[in-house]
Amino acid sequence: MKTIGVLTSGGDAPGMNAAIRAVVRNGIYNNCKVYGIEQGYEGLINARLKEMTLSSVADIIHRGGTFLRTARSEEFRTENGLKKAKNVLDVFGIEGLVVIGGDGSIAGAQKLNEIGITAIGVPGTIDNDLEYTDHSIGFDTAINTVVEAISKIRDTSSSHGRVNIVEVMGRHCGDIALYCGLAGGAESIILPEIPNSVDSVCQKIIRGKNRGKLHSLILMAEGAGSAVEIAKEIEEKTSMETRATILGHIQRGGNPTAFDRILASKLGAKAVDLILEGKKGLTVGMKCNEVVAIEIEKALAMKKKLDMETYDLAGILSI
Ligand code: F6P
C-alpha cells in the first residue's frame, strides 16, 4: 500500500476541490492511504495533515475555494523550511505528494523532487499563465464570472452613455482580460504583454461615440496599470464621463464550471496514476484535449505566449 499526500497552495482557484476529490478517490481506489495537508506548504511544515476517507471529499466537487485551505509560505522557500517539510513527509511515510497550485507552487514541488521526494504538479490558478497547459483549473470559472459582471456593467454604461473600464486579475498574463474582452465585446483590451497607448484607446472611444455608440467598455489586466488612473486620463482626453471597476477577488470564488470540474477531475486522477507508476518531477496539464505530463523544469521554463490570433480578432470585431 502506498501513502500519498495532497495540498493546495498559492491563490485559490475554483475547481481545486474537484482536483482534491479526484486525488483522494483515485488514491483510495488504488489502495493508497491518502493524507490531506492543510494550508499548503505552510501546513506541511507544521504537520497539519489528516487521513482522508471517501467521505472526506463527499459533496465538494461543486464548491469554490479549497476545503484544505491554502497559503503562500515564505518559510518553505528557505532551506530550513524545505527540510522541515521533508521531515514531515518522511515521518508520515508519504511517498508521493500532489501539489495543486500555480507556477510558484509547482516550482515548490520541484524543490521537493530535488531532495528526493516524489511530487507531482497540478495547475490550479485562475491566471492561466502556464504555457505547457491550454487551461489551468479555475480559469474557465473566472472568465465566466467576469463576463457575467461586465454584462451588467455594460447595461449601466449604455444607460449613462459612459466609458467603463474594468480591471481584472493577471499581473503578468492578460488571458482573463483578453478572453473576457472578446466574450464581452469590449472596445479595447489593455494587457501587460502589449503596450497599448491610452491615446489609441481614446481614439476608438471617440470614433464610437461619433457613430452613435451608447457605451464604451474597456477591459484591462491589473499588470497593465491602474484602472482608476487610466479612467482619469480617458476622461480628460475624451471629455466623456468614465468609471473604473476593479473586480478583485470575486474572480477567485464561486462554484466551478463543468469545464473546470472535468479538467480538475482528469488532472487530479492523472497525478495519482503517475505516482503509482513511479514517475517523479512531473506536472500534469491538458494540451489539445489530451492529458499530458511533462517535466516540471521544462514546463516552468516555457514562456507564456499571448494568443495573438484572439487579440487581433477582438480588435477587428470591436472596430
Ligand atoms: O495568482 C492568482 C492571483 O489571483 C493573481 O491574479 C492576483 O494578482 C493575485 O493572485 C492576488 O493574490 P492575493 O491572494 O495575494 O490577493
Boltz pocket constraint, residues with backbone or C-beta under 6 A from the ligand:
constraints:
  - pocket:
      binder: B
      contacts: [[A, 11], [A, 12], [A, 102], [A, 125], [A, 126], [A, 127], [A, 169], [A, 170], [A, 171], [A, 222], [A, 252]]
      max_distance: 6.0
